[in-house]
Amino acid sequence: MQRASMQGFAIGLQAGHCREQAARFRWLAQREPLARMRRYLTRLAGQYDELAAVQALRTTAGDIPAPEEHAS
């Protein structure tokens, strides 16, 4: 596998991980009784969503090719 392909694959994994973490923080926020902590967890989830979006853009914008583009 080419280096760029491996990088694209790794970024895709990172984006997926960030989305999973965002969902986890939202789940925690829904169950948190303290309003201040709920807001913090919700804000943290939003930051993970933004990071996932940036990672996804890096793979689709051509900065680093997506893994399926170089499968051989």
Biopython code that builds the backbone (N, CA, C, O; Angstrom):
import numpy as np
from Bio.PDB.StructureBuilder import StructureBuilder

atoms = [
    (1, "MET", "N", (0.852, -1.177, 0.000)),
    (1, "MET", "CA", (0.000, 0.000, 0.000)),
    (1, "MET", "C", (0.898, 1.241, 0.000)),
    (1, "MET", "O", (1.890, 1.292, 0.726)),
    (2, "GLN", "N", (0.548, 2.236, -0.813)),
    (2, "GLN", "CA", (1.341, 3.441, -0.901)),
    (2, "GLN", "C", (1.209, 4.263, 0.371)),
    (2, "GLN", "O", (0.235, 4.143, 1.115)),
    (3, "ARG", "N", (2.212, 5.100, 0.602)),
    (3, "ARG", "CA", (2.227, 5.923, 1.820)),
    (3, "ARG", "C", (1.011, 6.838, 1.886)),
    (3, "ARG", "O", (0.373, 6.933, 2.935)),
    (4, "ALA", "N", (0.675, 7.514, 0.784)),
    (4, "ALA", "CA", (-0.479, 8.415, 0.769)),
    (4, "ALA", "C", (-1.765, 7.637, 1.042)),
    (4, "ALA", "O", (-2.664, 8.129, 1.724)),
    (5, "SER", "N", (-1.844, 6.432, 0.512)),
    (5, "SER", "CA", (-3.018, 5.605, 0.738)),
    (5, "SER", "C", (-3.139, 5.231, 2.214)),
    (5, "SER", "O", (-4.236, 5.250, 2.773)),
    (6, "MET", "N", (-2.030, 4.897, 2.835)),
    (6, "MET", "CA", (-2.030, 4.571, 4.265)),
    (6, "MET", "C", (-2.432, 5.792, 5.086)),
    (6, "MET", "O", (-3.178, 5.669, 6.058)),
    (7, "GLN", "N", (-1.943, 6.964, 4.702)),
    (7, "GLN", "CA", (-2.291, 8.186, 5.426)),
    (7, "GLN", "C", (-3.784, 8.469, 5.294)),
    (7, "GLN", "O", (-4.442, 8.832, 6.269)),
    (8, "GLY", "N", (-4.313, 8.301, 4.089)),
    (8, "GLY", "CA", (-5.743, 8.512, 3.875)),
    (8, "GLY", "C", (-6.577, 7.556, 4.706)),
    (8, "GLY", "O", (-7.596, 7.936, 5.282)),
    (9, "PHE", "N", (-6.131, 6.313, 4.761)),
    (9, "PHE", "CA", (-6.825, 5.309, 5.566)),
    (9, "PHE", "C", (-6.784, 5.685, 7.040)),
    (9, "PHE", "O", (-7.796, 5.575, 7.733)),
    (10, "ALA", "N", (-5.631, 6.125, 7.527)),
    (10, "ALA", "CA", (-5.486, 6.508, 8.934)),
    (10, "ALA", "C", (-6.366, 7.702, 9.265)),
    (10, "ALA", "O", (-6.972, 7.748, 10.335)),
    (11, "ILE", "N", (-6.441, 8.659, 8.366)),
    (11, "ILE", "CA", (-7.289, 9.828, 8.602)),
    (11, "ILE", "C", (-8.748, 9.418, 8.635)),
    (11, "ILE", "O", (-9.521, 9.945, 9.435)),
    (12, "GLY", "N", (-9.135, 8.489, 7.779)),
    (12, "GLY", "CA", (-10.508, 7.984, 7.806)),
    (12, "GLY", "C", (-10.830, 7.323, 9.136)),
    (12, "GLY", "O", (-11.925, 7.490, 9.672)),
    (13, "LEU", "N", (-9.866, 6.566, 9.670)),
    (13, "LEU", "CA", (-10.057, 5.944, 10.983)),
    (13, "LEU", "C", (-10.175, 7.003, 12.067)),
    (13, "LEU", "O", (-10.992, 6.876, 12.979)),
    (14, "GLN", "N", (-9.361, 8.046, 11.967)),
    (14, "GLN", "CA", (-9.414, 9.119, 12.953)),
    (14, "GLN", "C", (-10.770, 9.815, 12.920)),
    (14, "GLN", "O", (-11.335, 10.122, 13.970)),
    (15, "ALA", "N", (-11.290, 10.064, 11.731)),
    (15, "ALA", "CA", (-12.590, 10.714, 11.607)),
    (15, "ALA", "C", (-13.673, 9.840, 12.229)),
    (15, "ALA", "O", (-14.547, 10.337, 12.939)),
    (16, "GLY", "N", (-13.612, 8.547, 11.965)),
    (16, "GLY", "CA", (-14.586, 7.630, 12.557)),
    (16, "GLY", "C", (-14.483, 7.599, 14.066)),
    (16, "GLY", "O", (-15.493, 7.572, 14.768)),
    (17, "HIS", "N", (-13.264, 7.603, 14.557)),
    (17, "HIS", "CA", (-13.058, 7.607, 16.009)),
    (17, "HIS", "C", (-13.632, 8.892, 16.623)),
    (17, "HIS", "O", (-14.265, 8.856, 17.678)),
    (18, "CYS", "N", (-13.403, 10.015, 15.957)),
    (18, "CYS", "CA", (-13.927, 11.290, 16.464)),
    (18, "CYS", "C", (-15.455, 11.280, 16.501)),
    (18, "CYS", "O", (-16.055, 11.779, 17.453)),
    (19, "ARG", "N", (-16.083, 10.717, 15.477)),
    (19, "ARG", "CA", (-17.551, 10.631, 15.476)),
    (19, "ARG", "C", (-18.040, 9.735, 16.609)),
    (19, "ARG", "O", (-19.050, 10.037, 17.246)),
    (20, "GLU", "N", (-17.332, 8.635, 16.865)),
    (20, "GLU", "CA", (-17.713, 7.747, 17.971)),
    (20, "GLU", "C", (-17.588, 8.466, 19.316)),
    (20, "GLU", "O", (-18.452, 8.335, 20.183)),
    (21, "GLN", "N", (-16.516, 9.217, 19.476)),
    (21, "GLN", "CA", (-16.326, 9.950, 20.724)),
    (21, "GLN", "C", (-17.401, 11.019, 20.896)),
    (21, "GLN", "O", (-17.903, 11.218, 22.002)),
    (22, "ALA", "N", (-17.755, 11.703, 19.818)),
    (22, "ALA", "CA", (-18.816, 12.716, 19.889)),
    (22, "ALA", "C", (-20.127, 12.078, 20.346)),
    (22, "ALA", "O", (-20.829, 12.625, 21.196)),
    (23, "ALA", "N", (-20.446, 10.933, 19.782)),
    (23, "ALA", "CA", (-21.681, 10.235, 20.172)),
    (23, "ALA", "C", (-21.613, 9.819, 21.644)),
    (23, "ALA", "O", (-22.609, 9.900, 22.364)),
    (24, "ARG", "N", (-20.459, 9.385, 22.076)),
    (24, "ARG", "CA", (-20.287, 8.981, 23.473)),
    (24, "ARG", "C", (-20.502, 10.159, 24.417)),
    (24, "ARG", "O", (-21.176, 10.027, 25.439)),
    (25, "PHE", "N", (-19.926, 11.312, 24.072)),
    (25, "PHE", "CA", (-20.096, 12.491, 24.923)),
    (25, "PHE", "C", (-21.545, 12.976, 24.938)),
    (25, "PHE", "O", (-22.035, 13.441, 25.967)),
    (26, "ARG", "N", (-22.230, 12.869, 23.799)),
    (26, "ARG", "CA", (-23.658, 13.224, 23.772)),
    (26, "ARG", "C", (-24.472, 12.288, 24.673)),
    (26, "ARG", "O", (-25.356, 12.729, 25.407)),
    (27, "TRP", "N", (-24.162, 10.995, 24.604)),
    (27, "TRP", "CA", (-24.840, 10.015, 25.437)),
    (27, "TRP", "C", (-24.630, 10.344, 26.916)),
    (27, "TRP", "O", (-25.570, 10.300, 27.709)),
    (28, "LEU", "N", (-23.391, 10.674, 27.276)),
    (28, "LEU", "CA", (-23.097, 11.045, 28.658)),
    (28, "LEU", "C", (-23.841, 12.320, 29.059)),
    (28, "LEU", "O", (-24.368, 12.411, 30.168)),
    (29, "ALA", "N", (-23.883, 13.296, 28.162)),
    (29, "ALA", "CA", (-24.567, 14.562, 28.455)),
    (29, "ALA", "C", (-26.052, 14.344, 28.709)),
    (29, "ALA", "O", (-26.634, 14.996, 29.576)),
    (30, "GLN", "N", (-26.664, 13.441, 27.967)),
    (30, "GLN", "CA", (-28.089, 13.180, 28.154)),
    (30, "GLN", "C", (-28.386, 12.600, 29.531)),
    (30, "GLN", "O", (-29.495, 12.754, 30.042)),
    (31, "ARG", "N", (-27.430, 11.954, 30.119)),
    (31, "ARG", "CA", (-27.633, 11.297, 31.415)),
    (31, "ARG", "C", (-27.082, 12.097, 32.593)),
    (31, "ARG", "O", (-27.265, 11.720, 33.750)),
    (32, "GLU", "N", (-26.406, 13.203, 32.288)),
    (32, "GLU", "CA", (-25.767, 14.008, 33.327)),
    (32, "GLU", "C", (-26.789, 14.900, 34.030)),
    (32, "GLU", "O", (-27.493, 15.664, 33.370)),
    (33, "PRO", "N", (-26.882, 14.815, 35.367)),
    (33, "PRO", "CA", (-27.855, 15.636, 36.092)),
    (33, "PRO", "C", (-27.427, 17.105, 36.254)),
    (33, "PRO", "O", (-28.282, 17.980, 36.397)),
    (34, "LEU", "N", (-26.139, 17.378, 36.233)),
    (34, "LEU", "CA", (-25.672, 18.751, 36.429)),
    (34, "LEU", "C", (-25.649, 19.512, 35.096)),
    (34, "LEU", "O", (-25.016, 19.079, 34.133)),
    (35, "ALA", "N", (-26.341, 20.640, 35.058)),
    (35, "ALA", "CA", (-26.461, 21.422, 33.821)),
    (35, "ALA", "C", (-25.101, 21.870, 33.300)),
    (35, "ALA", "O", (-24.846, 21.812, 32.097)),
    (36, "ARG", "N", (-24.237, 22.310, 34.190)),
    (36, "ARG", "CA", (-22.915, 22.794, 33.761)),
    (36, "ARG", "C", (-22.122, 21.672, 33.083)),
    (36, "ARG", "O", (-21.470, 21.892, 32.063)),
    (37, "MET", "N", (-22.185, 20.488, 33.651)),
    (37, "MET", "CA", (-21.474, 19.345, 33.066)),
    (37, "MET", "C", (-22.121, 18.924, 31.753)),
    (37, "MET", "O", (-21.417, 18.540, 30.819)),
    (38, "ARG", "N", (-23.456, 18.988, 31.663)),
    (38, "ARG", "CA", (-24.149, 18.678, 30.400)),
    (38, "ARG", "C", (-23.686, 19.609, 29.297)),
    (38, "ARG", "O", (-23.408, 19.172, 28.181)),
    (39, "ARG", "N", (-23.601, 20.902, 29.613)),
    (39, "ARG", "CA", (-23.140, 21.870, 28.604)),
    (39, "ARG", "C", (-21.706, 21.574, 28.174)),
    (39, "ARG", "O", (-21.375, 21.647, 26.991)),
    (40, "TYR", "N", (-20.866, 21.241, 29.139)),
    (40, "TYR", "CA", (-19.469, 20.927, 28.829)),
    (40, "TYR", "C", (-19.375, 19.699, 27.915)),
    (40, "TYR", "O", (-18.651, 19.715, 26.920)),
    (41, "LEU", "N", (-20.099, 18.653, 28.254)),
    (41, "LEU", "CA", (-20.062, 17.427, 27.454)),
    (41, "LEU", "C", (-20.629, 17.660, 26.052)),
    (41, "LEU", "O", (-20.117, 17.121, 25.071)),
    (42, "THR", "N", (-21.678, 18.457, 25.967)),
    (42, "THR", "CA", (-22.263, 18.778, 24.662)),
    (42, "THR", "C", (-21.286, 19.589, 23.822)),
    (42, "THR", "O", (-21.150, 19.357, 22.620)),
    (43, "ARG", "N", (-20.606, 20.540, 24.457)),
    (43, "ARG", "CA", (-19.607, 21.339, 23.741)),
    (43, "ARG", "C", (-18.451, 20.450, 23.281)),
    (43, "ARG", "O", (-17.957, 20.601, 22.163)),
    (44, "LEU", "N", (-18.030, 19.544, 24.124)),
    (44, "LEU", "CA", (-16.968, 18.610, 23.766)),
    (44, "LEU", "C", (-17.382, 17.732, 22.580)),
    (44, "LEU", "O", (-16.579, 17.481, 21.681)),
    (45, "ALA", "N", (-18.620, 17.273, 22.580)),
    (45, "ALA", "CA", (-19.134, 16.473, 21.458)),
    (45, "ALA", "C", (-19.090, 17.294, 20.170)),
    (45, "ALA", "O", (-18.722, 16.775, 19.116)),
    (46, "GLY", "N", (-19.457, 18.548, 20.249)),
    (46, "GLY", "CA", (-19.410, 19.419, 19.076)),
    (46, "GLY", "C", (-17.999, 19.590, 18.538)),
    (46, "GLY", "O", (-17.791, 19.633, 17.326)),
    (47, "GLN", "N", (-17.035, 19.687, 19.439)),
    (47, "GLN", "CA", (-15.645, 19.820, 19.012)),
    (47, "GLN", "C", (-15.164, 18.547, 18.310)),
    (47, "GLN", "O", (-14.429, 18.618, 17.325)),
    (48, "TYR", "N", (-15.574, 17.404, 18.811)),
    (48, "TYR", "CA", (-15.216, 16.144, 18.156)),
    (48, "TYR", "C", (-15.885, 16.034, 16.782)),
    (48, "TYR", "O", (-15.281, 15.526, 15.837)),
    (49, "ASP", "N", (-17.136, 16.511, 16.669)),
    (49, "ASP", "CA", (-17.810, 16.520, 15.367)),
    (49, "ASP", "C", (-17.060, 17.399, 14.374)),
    (49, "ASP", "O", (-16.885, 17.025, 13.215)),
    (50, "GLU", "N", (-16.614, 18.574, 14.833)),
    (50, "GLU", "CA", (-15.850, 19.469, 13.956)),
    (50, "GLU", "C", (-14.547, 18.822, 13.517)),
    (50, "GLU", "O", (-14.164, 18.913, 12.351)),
    (51, "LEU", "N", (-13.873, 18.173, 14.441)),
    (51, "LEU", "CA", (-12.624, 17.500, 14.105)),
    (51, "LEU", "C", (-12.857, 16.383, 13.085)),
    (51, "LEU", "O", (-12.069, 16.211, 12.155)),
    (52, "ALA", "N", (-13.933, 15.630, 13.265)),
    (52, "ALA", "CA", (-14.265, 14.567, 12.308)),
    (52, "ALA", "C", (-14.534, 15.153, 10.925)),
    (52, "ALA", "O", (-14.118, 14.588, 9.913)),
    (53, "ALA", "N", (-15.229, 16.284, 10.886)),
    (53, "ALA", "CA", (-15.526, 16.924, 9.602)),
    (53, "ALA", "C", (-14.248, 17.382, 8.913)),
    (53, "ALA", "O", (-14.106, 17.222, 7.700)),
    (54, "VAL", "N", (-13.325, 17.944, 9.668)),
    (54, "VAL", "CA", (-12.049, 18.382, 9.096)),
    (54, "VAL", "C", (-11.271, 17.181, 8.567)),
    (54, "VAL", "O", (-10.706, 17.231, 7.475)),
    (55, "GLN", "N", (-11.247, 16.107, 9.347)),
    (55, "GLN", "CA", (-10.540, 14.901, 8.901)),
    (55, "GLN", "C", (-11.180, 14.346, 7.628)),
    (55, "GLN", "O", (-10.474, 13.938, 6.706)),
    (56, "ALA", "N", (-12.499, 14.330, 7.578)),
    (56, "ALA", "CA", (-13.192, 13.824, 6.390)),
    (56, "ALA", "C", (-12.898, 14.695, 5.179)),
    (56, "ALA", "O", (-12.715, 14.178, 4.077)),
    (57, "LEU", "N", (-12.849, 16.008, 5.366)),
    (57, "LEU", "CA", (-12.524, 16.910, 4.264)),
    (57, "LEU", "C", (-11.106, 16.673, 3.748)),
    (57, "LEU", "O", (-10.855, 16.766, 2.546)),
    (58, "ARG", "N", (-10.204, 16.376, 4.635)),
    (58, "ARG", "CA", (-8.819, 16.120, 4.210)),
    (58, "ARG", "C", (-8.748, 14.924, 3.273)),
    (58, "ARG", "O", (-7.942, 14.917, 2.343)),
    (59, "THR", "N", (-9.574, 13.920, 3.501)),
    (59, "THR", "CA", (-9.512, 12.741, 2.634)),
    (59, "THR", "C", (-10.279, 12.964, 1.341)),
    (59, "THR", "O", (-9.916, 12.389, 0.315)),
    (60, "THR", "N", (-11.331, 13.781, 1.356)),
    (60, "THR", "CA", (-12.132, 13.965, 0.149)),
    (60, "THR", "C", (-11.703, 15.166, -0.676)),
    (60, "THR", "O", (-12.033, 15.241, -1.859)),
    (61, "ALA", "N", (-10.977, 16.106, -0.088)),
    (61, "ALA", "CA", (-10.583, 17.312, -0.812)),
    (61, "ALA", "C", (-9.344, 17.109, -1.670)),
    (61, "ALA", "O", (-8.947, 18.007, -2.413)),
    (62, "GLY", "N", (-8.740, 15.948, -1.574)),
    (62, "GLY", "CA", (-7.575, 15.683, -2.396)),
    (62, "GLY", "C", (-6.259, 15.940, -1.708)),
    (62, "GLY", "O", (-5.206, 15.668, -2.284)),
    (63, "ASP", "N", (-6.282, 16.464, -0.474)),
    (63, "ASP", "CA", (-5.024, 16.661, 0.248)),
    (63, "ASP", "C", (-4.320, 15.320, 0.431)),
    (63, "ASP", "O", (-3.117, 15.197, 0.201)),
    (64, "ILE", "N", (-5.084, 14.332, 0.844)),
    (64, "ILE", "CA", (-4.572, 12.975, 0.998)),
    (64, "ILE", "C", (-5.626, 12.059, 0.397)),
    (64, "ILE", "O", (-6.778, 12.080, 0.831)),
    (65, "PRO", "N", (-5.262, 11.266, -0.579)),
    (65, "PRO", "CA", (-6.259, 10.419, -1.245)),
    (65, "PRO", "C", (-6.937, 9.447, -0.288)),
    (65, "PRO", "O", (-6.326, 8.949, 0.657)),
    (66, "ALA", "N", (-8.195, 9.195, -0.552)),
    (66, "ALA", "CA", (-8.936, 8.191, 0.213)),
    (66, "ALA", "C", (-8.407, 6.811, -0.129)),
    (66, "ALA", "O", (-7.918, 6.604, -1.239)),
    (67, "PRO", "N", (-8.490, 5.855, 0.795)),
    (67, "PRO", "CA", (-7.894, 4.536, 0.562)),
    (67, "PRO", "C", (-8.471, 3.800, -0.634)),
    (67, "PRO", "O", (-7.731, 3.094, -1.318)),
    (68, "GLU", "N", (-9.759, 3.934, -0.914)),
    (68, "GLU", "CA", (-10.339, 3.200, -2.030)),
    (68, "GLU", "C", (-9.865, 3.709, -3.385)),
    (68, "GLU", "O", (-9.996, 3.006, -4.387)),
    (69, "GLU", "N", (-9.315, 4.919, -3.431)),
    (69, "GLU", "CA", (-8.818, 5.443, -4.694)),
    (69, "GLU", "C", (-7.534, 4.755, -5.138)),
    (69, "GLU", "O", (-7.201, 4.761, -6.323)),
    (70, "HIS", "N", (-6.810, 4.160, -4.186)),
    (70, "HIS", "CA", (-5.519, 3.561, -4.506)),
    (70, "HIS", "C", (-5.491, 2.070, -4.187)),
    (70, "HIS", "O", (-4.412, 1.493, -4.056)),
    (71, "ALA", "N", (-6.623, 1.453, -4.065)),
    (71, "ALA", "CA", (-6.633, 0.016, -3.780)),
    (71, "ALA", "C", (-6.072, -0.748, -4.970)),
    (71, "ALA", "O", (-6.485, -0.549, -6.113)),
    (72, "SER", "N", (-5.128, -1.622, -4.676)),
    (72, "SER", "CA", (-4.565, -2.423, -5.768)),
    (72, "SER", "C", (-4.280, -3.820, -5.324)),
    (72, "SER", "O", (-3.803, -4.634, -6.115)),
]
sb = StructureBuilder()
sb.init_structure("model")
sb.init_model(0)
sb.init_chain("A")
sb.init_seg("    ")
for serial, (resi, resn, name, xyz) in enumerate(atoms, 1):
    if name == "N":
        sb.init_residue(resn, " ", resi, " ")
    sb.init_atom(name, np.array(xyz, "f"), 0.0, 1.0, " ", f" {name:<3s}", serial, name[0])
structure = sb.get_structure()
